[in-house]
C-alpha cells in the first residue's frame, strides 16, 4: 500500500486544512495523520481517510481547550469533518489514479522499449543459434532471478526439441530434463507460458534434482511452437508475474525471429542440397571425377580459412561466413559448364580410341604378311604412346616411321597410320586434340552462360566471376579471358590451386592417383613459372595437414557461420 504522505502533497492539502479552520473557528486545529506512521491520538475527532476501502489515515480535528460562544455543535462538526474527508479522499483518488496511469505508461514504455531493442537484437541474424543466443542475452540483461537458462528449438517437420543455446550449470541443475516432462508438453500444446515456483509439488514435473523454480515460455511462429525458453533456479519461489510478462514480450518477438531463421535455414539446406546434387550429377558423367566438385568446394573453403588465419603473407586479409558460402558454391558449380561437353571428349582416356587402335593393329598384321616382318613390338609401342601423358623424341620417330609406310593391295594404297591418327599420337602432352582442348576450355564460359540467369543473393555477386576465372593464370596463359595477375580474384586463385591439387591426387582416365607430395611439387612448378599464386602455394604447403583436416570436417557440414572461429581438432 502506498503511504498516505505520498498520495497527499503538501501544496494540495494545506489549503484544505486552512479552510477547515475557517469553517470550524479560529481555535480549532486540523491535521492529517498517516495510519502507517503513528497511532491516532485521543481527545480529538478522527475522520478516516480511505482508498478502495483500505484505511490510509485520518483527518484529525482538535477542538479548543475551552469552548467558546459561536463554536459549531456536534452535528455541524460531523458534517464539516465528513465534507473535508471527502475532499481529501478525492485528492487521494486523483493522485492514486495519476500514479496508476503513470505506472501503466512507464510499463508500456518499457515494454515498447524492450520490443524495440529485442526486435533489433533478435532479428539481427537468420541463424537459429544466433537468435537463441540473443534471446538469452536479453534474459540476462533483464536481471531475472534465473541461475540457468536454455533455449530448445525444433525445425520444420521435426517433432522433438533439441537444446540450442544455454548459460549456467545446465546438467547440474537438471534443466536439460525439461523436454521429457508432461509440463513441457502442456506448455507446448497450450502455447502459454507458466511459472512453477515449487517444482516438487507439480505432478507434471516428475524429475528429481536441485531445480526448484522454473519459468517456461513457448516460442511460437504462426500457429506452431518452434521453440521453448526455459529459465530455472535452485531457490524456490523466485519468479513473479512481472517476470513472466517480461519474458512473454521477448518470446513474442523471439518466436517470429526463430521461425524466420528456421525457415531460412531449411531453404538454405534445400539450396545446398540442390547445389550438391547438381555437382554430383555433373561429376557422375565421368566416374573418375566423381566427388571432384565437392572436394574442390571443401578444399577451397579450408584454404580460405587458412588465409583468414594467416599472419604472414595474408595478414589483414579476412573472410566472412558469407564469403566462405560464396566460395563453397563456386567450388560446387565450377565445372557446371562441362554439362555441354561431349562425353567422348570429357571421358577421353587415350589419344585414339580402342576401336581405332584395333584397326591399326590389323593394318600392322597385314603389313607383316606383305613384308614378312613382325610388327608386334611396334604395335605395343604405339599402344604405350597412345596411353601415355607425353611423347619422347624416340616415340615421335617411331610414329613418323610407321606413318610413312603404306599397304599396297592390288591397286589400292592404304597408309598404316592416317595423318589424323599420326596427329593424335604426336600430341605433345595429354590426349586431347587442339579442337577437343578448345571444346574443354569453353566450360568456364558455359558455366557462366548456364548460371547467369540464377538470381543469386547479394553476398554471392562474385560467384560467377570466381567460376569464370578458375582456369585463368597470372601470366595470361589461362583461359577463357587470358587475364593477368591484377584482374584475377583471390577466390579464383584459391579455386584454381585446389582444382589442380585434387585433379593430381585423384585417379583419372589418363593417370593414377598421385601422393600429395607430388601434387605440391606440381603446384610449385606452376608457381615458379608465374602461372599461379606462389603465396597460396606456400600457405597450402605449410598448412596441408590442417587444410585436409578442415576439408574432412566440412564433408557433412553446411553451416559455415562459426567455421572461421572453430578451434582446430586434435
NUVO-891113 format. One record per residue (C-alpha): z, y, x negated. Coordinates in Angstrom, 1 decimal, m for minus. Example, Ala and Ser with C-alpha at 12.3 -4.5 7.8 and 13.67 -1.06 7.14 Angstrom:
// residues 2
     c3     c2     c1
    7.8   m4.5  m12.3
    7.1   m1.1  m13.7
// end
This chain:
// residues 570
     c3     c2     c1
    0.0    0.0    0.0
   m0.9    3.5   m1.3
    2.3    5.6   m1.8
    2.7    8.5    0.7
    2.6   11.1   m2.1
   m0.9   10.1   m2.9
   m2.1   10.4    0.7
   m0.4   13.8    1.4
   m1.4   16.5   m1.0
    1.0   19.4   m1.5
   m1.6   22.0   m0.6
   m2.2   20.2    2.7
    1.4   19.6    3.9
    3.2   22.7    2.6
    1.6   25.0    5.3
    2.7   22.5    8.0
    6.3   22.4    6.6
    6.4   26.2    6.8
    5.0   26.1   10.4
    7.8   23.6   11.2
   10.5   26.0   10.0
    8.9   28.8   12.0
    8.9   26.7   15.2
   12.4   25.4   14.7
   14.1   28.5   13.4
   14.7   30.1   10.1
   17.7   28.0    9.2
   16.0   24.6    9.8
   14.7   22.7    6.8
   11.7   20.3    6.8
   10.8   17.8    4.1
    8.6   14.7    3.6
   10.4   11.6    2.3
    8.4    8.7    0.8
    9.8    5.4    2.0
    8.8    3.6   m1.2
   10.7    6.1   m3.4
   14.0    6.8   m1.7
   16.2    5.7    1.2
   16.2    8.0    4.2
   19.2   10.4    4.2
   21.8   10.6    7.0
   22.6   13.5    9.3
   19.0   14.6    9.7
   16.4   13.9   12.3
   13.8   11.5   10.9
   10.3   11.1   12.4
    8.4    8.1   11.0
    5.0    8.5    9.4
    2.7    5.5    9.7
   m0.7    4.4    8.7
   m2.1    1.4   10.6
    1.4    0.5   11.8
    2.7    0.5    8.3
    5.7    2.8    7.6
    4.9    5.2    4.7
    7.7    7.7    5.0
    9.5   10.2    7.2
    9.3   13.7    8.3
   12.9   14.9    7.8
   14.2   17.8    9.8
   17.6   19.2    8.8
   19.4   21.5   11.4
   21.5   24.4   10.2
   25.2   23.6    9.4
   26.4   26.0   12.1
   24.5   26.0   15.4
   23.1   29.4   16.4
   22.1   31.0   19.6
   18.4   30.5   20.3
   18.2   27.2   18.4
   15.9   24.7   20.2
   17.6   22.0   22.2
   17.2   18.3   21.5
   14.2   17.8   23.7
   12.4   20.7   22.1
   13.2   19.4   18.6
   11.9   16.0   19.6
    8.6   17.4   20.9
    8.2   19.6   17.8
    9.1   16.7   15.5
    6.5   14.4   17.1
    3.9   17.1   17.1
    4.4   17.7   13.4
    4.5   14.0   12.7
    1.2   13.6   14.5
   m0.3   16.3   12.4
    1.0   14.7    9.2
   m0.4   11.3   10.3
   m3.8   12.9   11.0
   m3.7   14.2    7.4
   m2.7   10.8    6.2
   m5.5    9.1    8.2
   m8.1   11.6    6.9
   m7.0   11.1    3.3
   m6.9    7.3    3.7
  m10.4    7.4    5.2
  m11.6    9.6    2.4
  m10.2    7.2   m0.1
  m11.7    4.2    1.6
  m15.1    5.9    1.7
  m14.7    6.9   m1.9
  m13.8    3.3   m2.9
  m16.7    1.9   m1.0
  m19.0    4.4   m2.5
  m17.7    3.6   m6.0
  m18.0   m0.1   m5.3
  m21.6    0.3   m4.1
  m22.4    2.5   m7.1
  m21.0   m0.2   m9.4
  m22.9   m2.8   m7.6
  m26.2   m0.9   m7.8
  m25.5   m0.1  m11.5
  m24.8   m3.8  m12.1
  m28.0   m4.7  m10.2
  m30.0   m2.3  m12.3
  m28.6   m3.5  m15.6
  m28.8   m7.1  m14.6
  m32.4   m6.7  m13.4
  m33.4   m5.3  m16.7
  m31.4   m7.8  m18.7
  m32.2  m10.9  m16.7
  m35.9  m10.1  m16.3
  m36.5   m9.3  m20.0
  m37.8  m12.8  m20.7
  m39.7  m15.5  m19.0
  m37.9  m18.3  m20.9
  m35.3  m20.0  m18.7
  m32.9  m20.3  m21.7
  m33.1  m16.5  m22.3
  m32.3  m15.8  m18.6
  m29.4  m18.2  m18.7
  m28.1  m16.6  m21.8
  m28.4  m13.1  m20.4
  m26.5  m14.2  m17.3
  m23.6  m15.5  m19.3
  m23.6  m12.3  m21.4
  m23.3  m10.3  m18.1
  m20.4  m12.5  m17.0
  m18.5  m11.9  m20.2
  m19.3   m8.1  m20.0
  m17.6   m8.1  m16.6
  m14.3   m9.1  m18.1
  m13.9  m12.1  m15.8
  m10.8  m14.3  m16.4
  m13.0  m17.3  m17.4
  m12.4  m19.1  m20.6
  m15.6  m21.3  m20.3
  m19.0  m20.7  m18.7
  m22.0  m22.9  m18.2
  m25.4  m22.5  m16.6
  m27.2  m25.5  m15.2
  m30.9  m25.4  m14.4
  m33.4  m27.7  m12.7
  m37.1  m27.3  m13.0
  m39.8  m27.7  m10.3
  m39.8  m31.2   m9.0
  m36.6  m32.2  m10.7
  m33.5  m33.3   m8.7
  m30.9  m33.4  m11.5
  m29.4  m30.3  m13.0
  m29.3  m30.0  m16.8
  m27.0  m27.8  m18.9
  m29.0  m24.9  m20.4
  m26.6  m22.4  m21.9
  m22.8  m22.2  m22.4
  m19.8  m20.5  m24.0
  m16.3  m21.7  m24.7
  m15.0  m25.3  m25.2
  m17.1  m27.0  m22.6
  m16.3  m30.6  m23.4
  m12.6  m29.9  m23.9
  m12.3  m28.1  m20.6
  m14.3  m30.7  m18.6
  m16.7  m28.1  m17.2
  m19.6  m30.3  m18.2
  m18.5  m32.8  m15.5
  m19.1  m30.3  m12.6
  m22.6  m31.7  m11.6
  m21.1  m35.1  m10.9
  m18.7  m33.8   m8.3
  m19.1  m33.5   m4.5
  m18.0  m29.9   m4.8
  m21.1  m29.1   m6.9
  m23.3  m30.9   m4.3
  m21.7  m29.0   m1.4
  m22.3  m25.6   m3.0
  m25.9  m26.6   m3.9
  m26.5  m27.6   m0.3
  m24.8  m24.6    1.4
  m26.1  m22.2   m1.3
  m22.9  m20.2   m1.1
  m20.6  m19.5   m4.0
  m17.0  m20.7   m3.9
  m13.7  m20.1   m5.8
  m11.4  m23.0   m6.2
   m8.1  m21.9   m7.9
   m6.4  m25.3   m7.6
   m9.0  m28.0   m8.5
   m6.5  m30.8   m8.5
   m5.9  m30.4   m4.8
   m9.6  m30.2   m3.8
  m10.7  m33.7   m2.8
  m14.3  m32.8   m3.7
  m13.5  m32.5   m7.4
  m12.2  m35.9   m8.3
  m12.0  m35.4  m12.1
   m9.0  m35.4  m14.3
   m8.8  m32.8  m17.0
   m7.3  m29.5  m18.1
   m9.6  m27.4  m15.9
   m7.6  m25.7  m13.1
   m9.7  m22.9  m11.7
  m13.4  m22.9  m11.0
  m16.0  m20.4   m9.7
  m19.3  m21.8   m8.8
  m22.3  m19.7   m7.7
  m25.7  m21.1   m6.9
  m28.9  m19.5   m8.4
  m31.4  m19.5   m5.5
  m35.1  m18.7   m5.7
  m36.9  m18.8   m2.4
  m35.1  m21.5   m0.5
  m34.4  m23.8   m3.4
  m31.3  m23.9   m5.6
  m32.8  m23.7   m9.1
  m29.6  m23.4  m11.0
  m25.8  m23.1  m10.9
  m23.4  m20.8  m12.7
  m20.0  m22.4  m13.4
  m17.1  m20.4  m14.7
  m13.7  m22.1  m15.4
  m10.2  m21.6  m16.7
   m7.4  m24.0  m17.5
   m5.0  m21.5  m15.9
   m4.6  m21.8  m12.1
   m5.2  m19.1   m9.6
   m7.1  m16.7  m11.8
  m10.2  m15.9   m9.7
  m10.2  m13.4   m6.9
  m12.6  m12.4   m4.1
  m13.9   m9.4   m6.1
  m14.9  m11.8   m8.9
  m17.0  m13.9   m6.5
  m18.6  m10.7   m5.2
  m19.4   m9.6   m8.7
  m20.9  m12.9   m9.6
  m22.7  m13.1   m6.3
  m24.5   m9.9   m7.2
  m25.5  m11.2  m10.6
  m26.5  m14.6   m9.2
  m28.9  m12.9   m6.7
  m30.9  m11.3   m9.5
  m30.5  m14.3  m11.8
  m31.8  m16.7   m9.2
  m35.0  m14.8   m8.8
  m35.4  m14.4  m12.6
  m34.7  m18.0  m13.2
  m37.2  m19.1  m10.5
  m39.8  m16.9  m12.1
  m39.0  m18.3  m15.6
  m39.1  m21.9  m14.4
  m42.4  m21.3  m12.6
  m43.9  m19.6  m15.6
  m42.6  m22.4  m17.9
  m44.3  m25.0  m15.6
  m47.5  m23.1  m15.7
  m47.3  m22.9  m19.5
  m46.6  m26.6  m19.7
  m49.7  m27.2  m17.5
  m51.8  m24.9  m19.6
  m50.6  m26.6  m22.8
  m51.3  m30.0  m21.4
  m54.8  m29.0  m20.3
  m55.5  m27.5  m23.8
  m54.3  m30.6  m25.5
  m56.3  m32.8  m23.1
  m59.4  m30.7  m23.9
  m58.7  m31.0  m27.6
  m58.2  m34.8  m27.2
  m61.5  m35.1  m25.2
  m63.4  m33.3  m28.0
  m61.8  m35.4  m30.7
  m62.4  m38.5  m28.7
  m66.2  m38.2  m29.2
  m65.6  m39.3  m32.7
  m62.8  m41.9  m33.2
  m62.5  m40.8  m36.9
  m61.4  m37.3  m35.8
  m59.0  m38.4  m33.0
  m56.0  m36.1  m33.1
  m57.6  m33.7  m35.6
  m57.4  m30.6  m33.4
  m53.7  m31.3  m32.5
  m52.8  m31.9  m36.2
  m54.6  m28.7  m37.2
  m52.7  m26.7  m34.5
  m49.4  m28.1  m35.6
  m50.1  m27.7  m39.3
  m51.3  m24.1  m38.7
  m48.1  m23.2  m36.8
  m46.0  m24.9  m39.6
  m47.8  m23.0  m42.3
  m47.4  m19.7  m40.3
  m43.7  m20.3  m40.2
  m43.7  m20.8  m44.0
  m45.5  m17.4  m44.3
  m42.9  m15.8  m41.9
  m40.0  m17.1  m44.0
  m41.6  m16.3  m47.4
  m40.1  m13.7  m49.5
  m42.7  m13.7  m52.2
  m46.4  m13.0  m51.7
  m46.0  m12.7  m47.9
  m42.8  m10.6  m47.9
  m43.0   m8.3  m44.9
  m45.5  m10.5  m43.0
  m43.9  m11.7  m39.8
  m45.0  m13.6  m36.8
  m43.6  m13.6  m33.3
  m43.3  m16.7  m31.0
  m46.3  m15.3  m29.1
  m48.3  m15.1  m32.4
  m47.4  m18.8  m33.0
  m48.5  m19.7  m29.5
  m51.9  m18.0  m30.1
  m52.3  m19.9  m33.4
  m51.4  m23.1  m31.7
  m54.1  m22.6  m29.1
  m56.6  m21.6  m31.7
  m55.9  m24.8  m33.6
  m56.3  m26.9  m30.4
  m59.5  m25.2  m29.5
  m61.1  m24.5  m32.9
  m63.7  m27.3  m32.6
  m64.4  m27.0  m28.8
  m67.9  m25.9  m29.7
  m68.6  m29.4  m31.1
  m69.0  m30.4  m27.5
  m72.6  m29.2  m27.7
  m73.4  m31.0  m30.9
  m75.5  m34.2  m30.7
  m73.3  m37.3  m31.1
  m75.6  m38.8  m33.7
  m75.1  m35.7  m35.8
  m71.4  m35.4  m35.1
  m70.6  m39.0  m36.0
  m73.2  m39.4  m38.7
  m71.7  m41.6  m41.4
  m74.6  m42.1  m43.8
  m77.8  m40.3  m44.8
  m80.0  m42.8  m43.0
  m79.1  m44.9  m40.0
  m78.5  m48.7  m40.3
  m81.8  m49.3  m38.5
  m83.8  m47.2  m40.9
  m82.2  m48.9  m43.9
  m83.0  m52.3  m42.4
  m86.7  m51.3  m42.2
  m86.6  m50.1  m45.8
  m85.2  m53.5  m46.8
  m88.0  m55.2  m45.0
  m90.5  m53.0  m46.9
  m88.9  m53.9  m50.2
  m89.1  m57.6  m49.3
  m92.8  m57.2  m48.5
  m93.2  m55.3  m51.8
  m91.7  m58.2  m53.6
  m94.2  m60.6  m52.0
  m97.0  m58.3  m53.1
  m96.0  m57.6  m56.7
  m94.0  m60.8  m57.3
  m90.8  m58.9  m58.3
  m87.3  m59.0  m56.8
  m86.1  m55.7  m55.4
  m82.7  m56.7  m54.1
  m80.8  m54.7  m56.7
  m82.9  m51.6  m55.9
  m82.1  m52.1  m52.2
  m78.4  m52.4  m52.9
  m78.6  m49.2  m55.0
  m80.4  m47.4  m52.1
  m77.7  m48.6  m49.7
  m75.0  m47.3  m52.1
  m76.8  m43.9  m52.4
  m77.2  m43.8  m48.6
  m73.4  m44.2  m48.0
  m72.2  m42.1  m51.0
  m71.0  m38.5  m51.0
  m73.0  m37.2  m54.0
  m76.3  m38.1  m55.7
  m76.4  m38.6  m59.5
  m79.5  m38.0  m61.7
  m79.9  m41.8  m62.0
  m79.8  m42.1  m58.3
  m82.4  m39.4  m57.8
  m84.7  m41.1  m60.4
  m84.4  m44.4  m58.5
  m85.3  m42.8  m55.2
  m88.2  m40.9  m56.8
  m89.5  m44.1  m58.4
  m89.5  m46.1  m55.2
  m90.8  m43.1  m53.2
  m93.9  m43.3  m55.4
  m94.5  m47.0  m54.6
  m96.9  m48.0  m51.8
  m97.5  m51.1  m49.8
 m101.3  m51.9  m49.5
 m102.2  m54.5  m46.9
 m105.9  m54.8  m46.2
 m107.0  m51.2  m45.8
 m103.5  m49.9  m44.7
 m101.4  m47.9  m47.1
  m97.6  m47.5  m46.3
  m95.1  m45.8  m48.6
  m91.9  m47.7  m49.4
  m89.9  m44.5  m48.8
  m91.3  m41.8  m46.5
  m91.0  m38.1  m47.5
  m88.3  m37.7  m44.8
  m86.4  m40.7  m45.9
  m86.5  m39.5  m49.5
  m85.3  m36.1  m48.5
  m82.3  m37.6  m46.7
  m81.4  m39.9  m49.6
  m81.6  m37.0  m52.0
  m79.2  m34.7  m50.1
  m77.0  m33.4  m52.9
  m73.7  m33.7  m51.1
  m72.7  m35.2  m47.8
  m75.1  m36.9  m45.4
  m76.4  m34.0  m43.3
  m79.9  m32.7  m43.5
  m80.3  m28.9  m43.6
  m81.3  m28.9  m39.9
  m78.3  m31.1  m39.0
  m76.0  m28.9  m41.0
  m77.2  m25.8  m39.2
  m76.5  m27.6  m35.9
  m73.0  m28.4  m37.1
  m72.4  m24.8  m38.3
  m73.2  m23.5  m34.9
  m70.0  m24.9  m33.5
  m67.8  m21.8  m34.1
  m70.3  m19.7  m32.2
  m70.5  m22.3  m29.5
  m66.7  m22.3  m29.3
  m66.8  m18.5  m28.7
  m69.5  m18.8  m26.1
  m67.6  m21.5  m24.2
  m64.2  m19.8  m24.3
  m65.2  m16.2  m23.9
  m65.1  m16.4  m20.1
  m61.5  m17.7  m20.0
  m59.1  m14.8  m19.2
  m56.6  m15.4  m22.0
  m53.3  m13.3  m21.8
  m52.9  m10.1  m23.8
  m50.9  m11.9  m26.5
  m54.0  m14.0  m27.2
  m56.6  m11.3  m27.7
  m57.3  m12.5  m31.3
  m57.7  m16.2  m30.3
  m61.5  m16.1  m30.1
  m61.7  m14.2  m33.4
  m59.5  m16.8  m35.1
  m61.6  m19.6  m33.8
  m64.9  m17.9  m34.7
  m63.7  m17.2  m38.3
  m62.1  m20.5  m39.2
  m65.2  m21.5  m41.3
  m65.6  m18.1  m42.9
  m64.9  m17.9  m46.7
  m63.5  m15.0  m48.7
  m66.6  m14.8  m50.9
  m69.0  m14.6  m48.0
  m70.3  m18.2  m48.3
  m68.9  m19.3  m45.0
  m70.3  m19.3  m41.5
  m71.3  m18.2  m39.0
  m71.0  m14.5  m39.9
  m70.7  m14.7  m43.7
  m67.7  m12.5  m43.6
  m65.8  m11.5  m46.7
  m62.1  m11.1  m47.6
  m61.2   m7.8  m45.8
  m62.7   m8.9  m42.5
  m61.1  m12.3  m42.2
  m57.7  m12.5  m40.3
  m54.7  m14.1  m41.9
  m54.5  m16.5  m39.0
  m58.1  m17.6  m39.5
  m57.4  m18.2  m43.2
  m54.4  m20.4  m42.2
  m56.6  m22.5  m39.8
  m59.3  m22.8  m42.5
  m56.9  m24.2  m45.0
  m55.1  m26.7  m42.7
  m58.5  m27.8  m41.3
  m59.6  m28.7  m44.9
  m56.3  m30.3  m45.6
  m56.4  m32.6  m42.5
  m60.0  m33.5  m43.0
  m59.3  m34.7  m46.5
  m56.0  m36.6  m45.7
  m57.6  m38.4  m42.7
  m60.3  m41.0  m42.8
  m63.8  m40.0  m41.8
  m67.1  m41.9  m41.3
  m68.2  m41.0  m44.8
  m64.9  m41.4  m46.7
  m61.5  m43.0  m46.7
  m58.2  m41.0  m46.2
  m57.1  m39.4  m49.4
  m53.5  m38.6  m50.5
  m52.1  m35.1  m50.0
  m52.2  m34.5  m53.8
  m55.9  m35.0  m53.7
  m56.2  m32.6  m50.7
  m54.1  m30.0  m52.5
  m56.4  m30.4  m55.6
  m59.5  m29.7  m53.5
  m57.8  m26.7  m51.9
  m57.0  m25.3  m55.4
  m60.7  m25.8  m56.4
  m61.8  m23.8  m53.4
  m59.1  m21.1  m54.1
  m60.1  m20.7  m57.7
  m63.7  m20.4  m56.6
  m62.7  m17.5  m54.5
  m63.5  m19.1  m51.2
  m60.1  m19.5  m49.6
  m56.8  m17.6  m49.9
  m55.0  m18.6  m53.1
  m51.7  m17.2  m51.9
  m51.7  m19.5  m48.9
  m52.7  m22.5  m51.0
  m49.8  m21.7  m53.4
  m47.4  m21.4  m50.5
  m48.7  m24.7  m49.0
  m48.4  m26.4  m52.3
  m44.8  m25.1  m52.8
  m43.6  m26.0  m49.3
  m45.8  m29.0  m48.4
  m42.8  m31.2  m47.5
  m41.3  m28.5  m45.2
  m44.7  m27.9  m43.6
  m45.3  m31.5  m42.9
  m41.8  m31.9  m41.5
  m42.3  m28.9  m39.2
  m45.7  m30.4  m38.2
  m43.9  m33.6  m37.2
  m41.2  m31.6  m35.3
  m44.0  m29.9  m33.3
  m45.5  m33.2  m32.1
  m43.6  m33.3  m28.8
  m42.7  m29.6  m28.6
  m44.5  m26.9  m26.6
  m41.8  m24.1  m26.5
  m42.1  m22.0  m29.7
  m39.6  m19.4  m28.6
  m37.0  m20.2  m31.2
  m39.1  m22.3  m33.6
  m39.2  m19.5  m36.2
  m35.4  m19.3  m36.4
  m34.6  m23.1  m36.1
  m32.7  m24.4  m39.0
  m34.5  m26.9  m41.2
  m33.7  m30.5  m40.6
  m32.2  m32.5  m43.5
// end
